[in-house]
Every structure is written in structure tokens, then in C-alpha cells.
Amino acid sequence: MSDIKIYALDTNVLIHDPNALFNFEEHEVLIPMVVLEELDKLKVGATPVAADCRQAVRTIDRIIGDASPQDVVRGVPIPRGGDSTEGRLAILMSHAEETDVTELPSHLNDNKIINELLKLQGKYPTRKVVLVTKDINMRLKARGCGLEAEDYHNDQLVSDINRLNTGYIQVEGDLWNRLDAAGPLNVDGQQQQRIPRQYLDDLIGPEYFPCQFLVDECDFIGRIVEKTDDEVVLELLNEGILMRQKAWGLTPRDVYQGMAMRLLLDPDVDLVALNGPAGSGKTILALACALEQTIENKQFKRIVATRSTRGLDEDIGFLPGTETDKMAPWLGAFTDNLEALHAEDYDPMSSEHYVGANMPLHFKSMNFVRGRSFQQTLLIVDEAQNLTPHQIKTIITRAGEGTKVVCLGNLAQIDTPYLGATSSGLTYMTERFKSFPYGGSLTLKGVARSRLAAYAEQYL
């Protein structure tokens, strides 16, 4: 059997990653004609899916170029960096000839693709034909017909969500005394301590990253500010320091919220990713810190809030009013939390009007975030677990000078088809940025809404 495999890509793979064609090394990449037809139908419009379809089509066109029809069917070399042209790209034409292959009913596009690949497999018995799709049901049907099928894993950086970087490390015992025993500690005026790296390697192992917290059993909490091959700069904190923080009148309810607030309020942290269950305080923490830094500290000129929800990009155009009016039903979490922040005020309505008059808060659709550049902005991306890695990259690259990006999500509540906890853009971003010295992530715990919500979270 030839070592060169044939990988046939489904439409959802190209939407998930328009550059997927370049990720199959020396093997042959096959695009069924049905996939091109689906891309053609989906490419029209201003939605993120349409934009991804257009990019995938342009990539295919750039590779094929002016190749002859015969070369397109046989395969065109895929250009890579330098003079390398590993792998080939081919278009699988539809065939109607009679074969001995048992076929699925051809009224569905998925079945048409599987049938064509079964014919191809029969035509080249010495070649390994593999269907690559994000659709679990399509993979099951393909395997039931004797065709090998697999998920697209190129941008899946963790195989077990429990191994995702949580933003903190639990340390046994008293870390302060253990460090002090390893060598004298001289704390500077910023409550920071330079520690030879081997001391931490011996105590907690080498797997720690910038902006990560170290939490021991004796109220000591340290945050890694800087990490080099020789030493680690540790910000020395404790539970009291974190719990006394305040942003727009809001104080953290537990140490995890305290660590999250530390990242949100730090002007040297450009990217914060907060993951946690419903009610863990992600949105209200982000909004309170945004108000504090925009209205009080004047660190940012405006706050931009956006989110991605299945159906949002298609439905928004049918709602009356301005863009802000259209976005209001989906961004109700922000207005609800704004009310909660001022619920104890003497005149809550007056407080909310004051904030509305003085705070440049803009609700933006994901459609209009693409292609823009945000300067001196605090950009809050809600429901980030529903974004693909390519979409999360598109948003983060919009950050201009002086902009901070805060991504909020719950990996247990993914509504986007073909995405799971390990393939979500929020997971991808968390893993990719864990070594970035100006970015931090944190997994919140607990349900802070009410005792009813806490009980429901545990037992329902």
C-alpha cells in the first residue's frame, strides 16, 4: 500500500480552518465537487461563516491557478514556504458509472461525498482514502460503509480538557517557608521577588507559565510575573490582598475571582481568558473592571462588547433599530450585570443613566468586528467557547495600540455544531497564549448567583 494517503475534506473542515489544505504534509488533499457547491452557497453574506467560505475558496483558487482540467483531477502541487511543494490538491469530480459498491441514498450531500469516496477507494485499492470531517454522524456513516473517517485535529492542542491550563497551580504545604529555606528572600518595593528557577523546578516542577498563580495551603499566593531560563520573578500575594480588591464597588467572592480581578486590572496584561460555569461571575467581573479602568482610571477610551451565538449573525439583520438595538437581546447579560452593580445605590436608575452618559459602551455584532482595528479599547468577547480557532484569531488580531481583550466562556456550554471542548477557539487560545508574558487565563469555580443556582449546578 502506498504511504501517500488521500485525505478528502468535508465542508465543515474548511469553514473551521480555511487554511486546512496546508496541514496534510506530503499527502494528497481531495475536495469533492459537492463541497465546492456547498462553499459556493454559503459564501454570500457578512457572517463569519461566509467570510471563512470565501477565504477557503480563494485558497483553493490560488493553489490551482491556471492548471489544466486534467491536472486539477490528477492533483496540483501545494506550494509551501520556500521551494517546497509537498502534497497535492485535487478536485473529485462526480461519477455516475455503475459499480459493485454498496451506496447510501444520494439525496443528502453527506451521502454523495461518502459514495464518491467509496468509488475512489474501489478504484485505487492500494491507496488509503480517509474522510476528514467535523460531523460525528457523517464519520459514523462512513465507517459503517467501510470508509476510514477522522476528525480534524490540527488545531486541537489538548486531547483531555482536564489538562487545560487553569491559570493556577495548587502547591502542597507552605510555599513561602519552602522557598525561604532554599535561599534568602529579598522582597522589593513592588512585592516582587526574583527566585532562581531551580528552586521552583524542585518544588512544583517546570510546567508553569507567566501570569500563572501559585496557591499553597497556608494563605500564600504568588503570581509569576516573568520567567527566564535562569530565574522566575514572583509577585508575592496572599488571600487578603486579593479579597480586598475593588472595581466599581465590586469585590471578589472567592480567591478565584480575586485572581481573575488581578489579571483584569493589571495594565500590563493585554489578554485575559476567563472560563467557568454559569454564574461563576465572569461577565460581572469583566464589566466592573472595564468600568473602573474606563471611567475612573481613563486607561481606555471605550468598551466594546460582542459575542457569538448560533443564529445571531443571520437573525440580527431582521431586527429593527440600530446595531446597538439589534444586539441588545443577545447582550442582555451586560445590561443585567450593570443593574446588579448599582442595585444598592440610592437611585439605581440615576446611576445607570450616569454610566450610560459617561461610558462609551458599544455593542458590536461579530459581523462588524472583522476587518476593524480597535485602539485604546477594552474588548469583551462573550460566549467565546462558540468560536472556532480561526474566528478567535480574527478577533484578537483586531487589537490595536493600548487595547485589552477579555474572552469569556464556558466550555461546558458549546452551542456551535462541530465544536467540542477540546476544539473550541477558547481552548485553542488558552493553550497558545499560555507562554505569552502579557496574557493570562483563569478557570473560575463555584456558582455565585444564589444557593438555588449552586444546588442546581451540583444536582441537576
C-alpha positions in Angstrom: 0.0 0.0 0.0 1.3 3.5 -0.9 2.5 5.6 2.0 0.8 8.7 0.4 -2.7 8.9 1.7 -5.8 10.6 0.2 -7.5 13.0 2.6 -10.9 14.1 1.5 -12.1 17.3 3.3 -15.7 18.0 4.2 -17.1 21.5 4.0 -17.1 22.0 7.8 -13.4 21.4 7.9 -12.7 24.3 5.5 -15.1 26.5 7.4 -13.4 25.6 10.7 -10.0 26.3 9.2 -9.8 27.8 5.7 -6.1 27.0 5.6 -6.6 23.3 6.4 -5.3 22.4 2.9 -1.7 23.1 4.0 -1.8 20.8 7.1 -1.6 17.3 5.5 2.2 17.3 4.7 3.1 15.1 1.8 -0.3 13.5 1.4 -2.9 14.2 -1.3 -5.8 16.5 -0.4 -9.1 15.9 -2.2 -12.0 18.4 -2.4 -15.3 16.7 -3.5 -17.3 18.7 -6.0 -20.2 18.7 -3.5 -18.0 20.6 -1.1 -17.3 23.3 -3.6 -21.0 23.6 -4.3 -21.7 24.0 -0.5 -19.0 26.6 -0.2 -20.5 28.5 -3.1 -23.9 28.6 -1.4 -22.5 29.7 1.9 -20.0 32.3 0.8 -22.6 35.1 0.3 -23.2 37.5 3.2 -21.4 39.2 6.0 -21.4 36.4 8.5 -18.2 34.8 9.9 -19.1 31.5 8.1 -19.5 33.3 4.8 -16.1 35.0 5.3 -14.4 31.7 6.1 -16.0 30.1 3.0 -14.7 33.0 0.8 -11.2 32.6 2.2 -11.3 28.8 1.6 -12.4 29.3 -2.0 -9.7 31.9 -2.6 -7.1 29.5 -1.1 -8.2 26.7 -3.4 -8.1 29.0 -6.4 -4.7 30.3 -5.5 -3.3 26.7 -5.4 -5.0 25.5 -8.6 -4.1 28.7 -10.5 -4.2 28.1 -14.3 -3.8 24.3 -14.1 -5.5 22.3 -16.8 -8.7 20.4 -16.1 -6.7 17.1 -16.3 -4.1 18.4 -13.8 -6.9 19.5 -11.4 -8.3 16.0 -11.4 -4.8 14.4 -11.1 -3.6 16.8 -8.4 -1.7 20.1 -8.3 1.3 20.6 -6.1 0.6 22.6 -2.9 3.1 25.5 -2.6 4.6 25.9 0.8 7.4 28.0 2.3 10.5 28.4 0.1 10.6 26.0 -2.9 8.8 23.1 -1.1 5.7 21.8 -2.8 4.9 18.8 -0.6 1.5 17.3 -1.1 -1.1 17.7 -3.9 -4.6 19.2 -4.2 -7.2 17.6 -6.4 -10.9 18.1 -7.1 -13.0 14.9 -7.0 -15.5 15.0 -9.9 -18.9 13.3 -9.6 -19.2 9.9 -11.4 -22.4 8.1 -12.3 -20.9 4.9 -13.6 -22.3 1.6 -12.2 -20.1 -0.1 -9.5 -20.3 -3.0 -7.2 -20.0 -0.7 -4.2 -23.0 -0.5 -1.8 -24.1 3.1 -1.8 -26.1 5.3 0.6 -29.2 7.1 -0.6 -27.9 10.1 -2.6 -30.5 12.7 -1.6 -28.1 14.1 1.1 -24.8 15.8 0.3 -23.0 13.9 3.0 -24.1 10.6 1.4 -23.0 11.9 -2.0 -19.5 12.5 -0.7 -19.3 9.1 1.0 -20.5 7.4 -2.2 -17.9 9.1 -4.3 -15.1 8.2 -1.9 -16.2 4.6 -1.8 -15.9 4.5 -5.6 -12.5 6.1 -5.3 -11.4 3.5 -2.7 -12.5 0.7 -5.0 -10.7 2.3 -7.9 -7.4 2.6 -6.0 -7.3 -0.4 -3.6 -3.6 0.2 -2.8 -4.2 3.8 -1.6 -5.6 4.7 1.8 -8.6 7.0 1.4 -9.6 9.0 4.6 -12.6 11.3 5.0 -11.9 14.3 7.3 -15.0 15.9 8.8 -16.1 17.6 12.0 -19.5 15.9 11.7 -19.6 12.9 14.1 -22.7 11.4 12.4 -21.0 11.6 9.0 -18.0 9.8 10.4 -20.2 7.1 11.8 -21.9 6.6 8.4 -18.6 6.5 6.6 -17.2 3.9 8.9 -20.4 1.8 8.6 -19.8 1.7 4.9 -16.1 0.6 5.3 -14.6 4.0 4.7 -12.0 5.4 7.1 -13.0 8.7 8.7 -11.5 11.0 11.3 -11.9 14.4 12.9 -9.7 17.4 12.0 -7.2 17.7 14.9 -4.6 20.1 13.6 -5.7 22.9 15.8 -6.7 20.7 18.7 -3.9 21.3 21.3 -5.3 19.2 24.2 -6.9 15.8 24.0 -8.3 15.9 27.5 -10.0 19.1 28.7 -9.0 18.3 32.3 -5.4 19.0 31.2 -6.2 22.6 30.1 -4.2 25.3 31.7 -6.4 26.6 34.6 -4.2 29.6 35.4 -3.1 28.4 38.8 -1.2 25.6 40.5 -2.1 24.1 43.8 1.0 23.7 45.9 1.2 21.4 49.0 2.3 22.8 52.3 3.8 26.3 52.9 5.4 27.5 49.7 6.9 30.6 51.4 8.8 28.7 54.0 10.0 26.2 51.4 11.3 29.0 49.2 12.9 30.7 52.2 14.6 27.5 53.2 16.1 27.2 49.7 17.7 30.7 49.9 17.3 34.2 51.4 14.3 36.2 50.0 14.7 39.9 49.5 11.3 41.4 48.6 11.5 44.7 46.6 9.1 47.7 46.8 6.7 46.1 44.3 6.2 43.0 46.4 8.2 41.1 43.8 10.9 38.5 44.4 13.5 37.1 41.9 13.9 33.4 42.6 16.5 31.1 40.9 14.4 28.9 38.6 15.8 25.6 40.0 14.1 26.4 43.4 10.6 26.4 41.8 11.5 23.5 39.5 12.4 21.4 42.6 9.2 22.4 44.4 6.5 22.4 41.8 8.0 21.1 38.6 9.0 23.0 35.4 5.4 23.3 34.0 4.5 26.8 34.9 3.9 29.9 32.8 3.8 33.7 33.0 0.7 35.2 34.7 0.1 31.9 36.4 -0.8 31.8 40.1 0.8 29.6 42.8 -1.6 28.8 45.6 -0.4 26.9 48.7 -2.3 25.6 51.8 -1.2 28.5 54.1 -2.8 31.6 52.5 0.2 32.3 50.4 -0.5 33.2 46.7 2.2 34.1 44.2 1.8 35.2 40.6 4.6 34.6 38.1 5.4 37.9 36.5 8.4 36.9 34.5 10.1 33.6 33.6 13.5 33.1 32.1 15.9 30.2 31.8 17.7 31.2 35.0 15.1 32.8 37.3 11.4 33.5 38.0 10.0 36.8 39.1 7.3 36.1 41.6 4.7 38.7 42.8 4.1 37.9 46.4 0.4 38.0 47.4 -2.0 36.4 49.8 -5.7 35.8 50.0 -6.3 39.0 52.0 -4.7 41.2 49.3 -6.8 39.6 46.5 -10.1 39.7 48.5 -9.6 43.4 49.3 -9.5 44.4 45.6 -12.4 46.5 44.5 -13.6 47.5 41.0 -16.6 49.8 40.5 -17.8 48.8 44.0 -17.5 45.1 43.3 -15.2 42.9 45.5 -14.4 39.2 44.7 -16.4 36.5 46.5 -13.7 33.9 46.5 -10.0 33.6 45.8 -10.5 32.5 42.2 -12.5 35.7 41.4 -9.7 37.6 43.2 -7.1 36.1 40.9 -9.3 36.9 37.9 -9.7 40.5 39.0 -5.9 40.8 39.5 -5.4 39.9 35.8 -8.3 42.1 34.6 -7.0 45.2 36.5 -3.3 44.7 35.6 -2.4 47.3 32.9 0.5 45.1 31.7 -1.8 42.2 30.8 -3.2 42.5 27.3 -5.2 39.4 27.1 -7.4 37.7 29.7 -9.4 34.4 29.2 -11.9 33.5 31.8 -13.5 30.1 31.7 -16.1 28.9 34.2 -19.6 27.5 34.8 -22.7 29.6 34.6 -22.9 32.1 37.4 -19.3 32.0 38.3 -19.0 35.8 37.9 -17.2 36.0 34.5 -19.4 38.8 33.0 -19.9 41.0 36.1 -16.1 40.8 36.9 -15.2 41.8 33.3 -17.8 44.6 33.3 -16.9 46.0 36.7 -13.1 46.1 35.8 -13.9 47.6 32.5 -15.9 50.5 34.1 -13.2 51.0 36.7 -10.5 51.3 34.0 -12.5 53.3 31.5 -14.4 55.9 33.6 -12.3 56.1 36.8 -8.7 55.5 35.6 -9.2 56.7 31.9 -7.0 53.8 30.8 -9.2 53.0 27.9 -11.4 55.3 25.7 -14.2 52.9 25.2 -15.6 49.4 25.9 -16.7 47.2 23.0 -18.8 44.1 23.9 -19.5 41.4 21.4 -20.5 37.7 21.4 -21.1 34.8 19.0 -24.3 32.8 19.3 -25.7 30.4 16.8 -28.3 32.2 14.7 -27.1 35.7 15.8 -25.4 36.6 12.6 -28.3 35.5 10.5 -31.1 37.0 12.7 -29.6 40.3 13.5 -30.5 41.9 10.2 -34.2 41.2 10.7 -34.4 43.1 14.0 -35.5 46.8 13.9 -33.3 49.7 15.2 -29.6 50.5 15.2 -26.8 48.0 15.6 -26.9 48.5 19.4 -30.7 48.0 19.4 -30.3 44.8 17.4 -27.6 43.5 19.7 -29.5 44.2 22.9 -31.4 40.9 23.1 -28.1 38.9 22.9 -26.1 41.1 25.2 -28.7 41.3 28.0 -26.1 39.7 30.3 -24.2 43.0 30.3 -27.2 45.2 31.0 -28.4 42.8 33.7 -25.0 42.9 35.4 -24.9 46.7 35.0 -28.1 46.8 37.0 -26.7 44.4 39.6 -23.6 46.7 40.1 -25.9 49.6 41.0 -28.7 47.7 42.8 -27.6 49.1 46.2 -27.3 52.7 45.1 -29.7 55.3 46.5 -31.1 55.9 43.0 -30.1 52.9 40.8 -31.8 54.4 37.7 -29.8 57.6 38.0 -26.6 55.6 38.4 -27.2 53.6 35.3 -28.0 56.8 33.4 -24.8 58.3 34.6 -22.8 55.3 33.4 -24.6 55.3 30.1 -23.9 59.0 29.6 -20.2 58.8 30.6 -19.2 55.4 29.4 -18.7 54.8 25.7 -20.0 51.2 25.7 -20.6 49.8 22.3 -22.4 46.5 21.5 -21.0 45.2 18.2 -22.0 42.2 16.1 -19.3 39.8 15.2 -20.1 40.7 11.5 -18.7 44.2 12.1 -15.8 43.3 14.3 -13.9 41.6 11.4 -11.7 43.9 9.4 -11.6 46.7 12.1 -8.8 47.8 14.3 -9.6 48.9 17.9 -7.3 51.5 19.6 -7.4 52.2 23.3 -10.3 49.8 23.7 -11.3 47.2 26.2 -12.8 44.5 24.0 -15.0 41.9 25.8 -15.9 38.8 23.8 -18.7 36.9 25.5 -19.6 33.2 24.7 -16.1 32.7 23.3 -16.4 29.0 23.6 -18.6 29.0 20.4 -15.8 30.5 18.3 -13.5 28.4 16.1 -9.7 28.8 16.5 -9.7 30.8 13.2 -12.5 33.1 14.4 -10.8 33.8 17.7 -7.6 34.6 15.8 -9.6 37.0 13.6 -10.9 38.9 16.7 -7.7 39.1 18.7 -5.7 40.4 15.7 -8.1 43.4 15.7 -6.4 44.7 18.9 -4.6 47.9 18.2 -2.3 50.0 20.4 -3.4 50.2 24.0 -6.2 47.6 23.6 -7.0 44.8 26.1 -9.0 41.8 25.0 -11.1 39.8 27.6 -12.6 36.5 26.4 -15.3 34.9 28.5 -16.8 31.4 28.0 -18.0 28.2 29.5 -16.6 25.1 27.8 -19.4 23.0 29.1 -22.0 25.0 27.1 -20.9 24.9 23.4 -23.8 25.6 21.0 -21.9 25.6 17.7 -22.1 22.4 15.6 -18.8 20.5 15.0 -17.1 22.2 18.0 -16.3 20.4 21.3 -14.5 21.5 24.5 -11.1 20.4 23.1 -11.6 22.0 19.6 -13.1 25.3 20.8 -11.4 28.5 20.0 -11.3 29.4 23.7 -9.4 26.2 24.4 -7.0 26.8 21.5 -6.3 30.4 22.6 -5.7 29.4 26.2 -3.1 26.9 25.2 -1.5 29.0 22.5 -1.1 32.0 24.8 0.0 30.2 28.0 3.6 31.2 27.3 2.7 34.8 26.3 4.1 37.1 29.1 1.3 39.6 28.7 -1.6 37.3 28.7 -3.3 35.2 31.4 -6.2 32.7 31.7 -8.1 31.6 34.7 -10.8 28.9 35.4 -13.3 30.2 37.8 -15.1 27.8 40.2 -18.4 27.7 42.0 -21.8 29.3 41.3 -22.1 32.7 42.9 -25.7 33.5 41.8 -27.6 32.0 44.6 -27.9 28.9 46.8 -30.7 27.7 44.5 -28.3 28.0 41.4 -25.5 26.4 43.3 -27.7 23.4 44.2 -29.0 23.1 40.7 -25.5 23.2 39.3 -24.5 20.3 41.5 -27.5 18.1 41.4 -29.4 18.7 38.1 
